Amino acid sequence: MNWLSDFMVKFAVLAPPILFALTIHEVAHGWIAYAKGDPTAKAAGRLTLNPFKHLDLTGTLVFFVTAWLGAGIGWAKPVPVDYRNLRNPRRDMMWISAAGPVVNLLFAVLIAVVFRLLLWAGLFSEYAVWKDFLAQVLLVGVRINVILAFFNLIPLPPLDGSGVLAGLLSPRAAAKYHGLARYGFVILLALIFLPGWIPGFPDLIRALVVQPAYYLVSWLLPI
């Protein structure tokens, strides 16, 4: 039964960072939308830290599977936004789109600072950190939030990077660009899974997300 015990421990380490990273990501979108004049997310009860209000079943399962394999890529249920309520729709949608990744990066920095302070205070040893449950949760929290931020900045609908890029394009180009949304989910799943199934398939997720995230995490953490 050691495998079951190991499974439960790893699940317990992964669950809090994943659920919280997804939750604050979506709440950030909703709060910025509300600040810009759109109460849709608030009316839908999405300005809450209750993770079950935000979870997408497929995105959460993908998150757990990829995190288990050492990365951590997934998504939550998108916060509803009615651009007609925004004071400056094109500009405001850029801010709303960017809010999720920015908050994840800021939270990763905060977790890293807490980790360093606890390490400095001697709560756990740098040489035995992988045996300490709290230390593992904090380390995973940094990694998960950084990867989630980089992943969502990919300029592919429906990811947040597409909202930022669309705001930088001309209205005509943005309309054509949004036409990719009908294929975006399929393209996204292909980018995540096909490199592991088809030899030679370009691993863009590793190049655009995992490797940059690894360098940032290495800089944030002392180990």
Protein Blocks (a to p, Z undefined) as FASTA:
>chain_A
ZZmmmmmmmmmmmmmmmmmmmmmmmmmmmmmmmmnopaklmmnopaccbfklmpcfklmm
mmmmmmmnopapcddddddddfklpmblmlmmmmmmmmmmmmmmmmmmmmmmmmmmmmmn
opacfklmmmpmklmmmmmmmmmmmmmmmmmmpccdfbfklmmmmmmpcfklmmmmmmmm
mmmmmmmmmmmmmmmmmghiacfklmmmmmmmmmmmmmmpmZZ
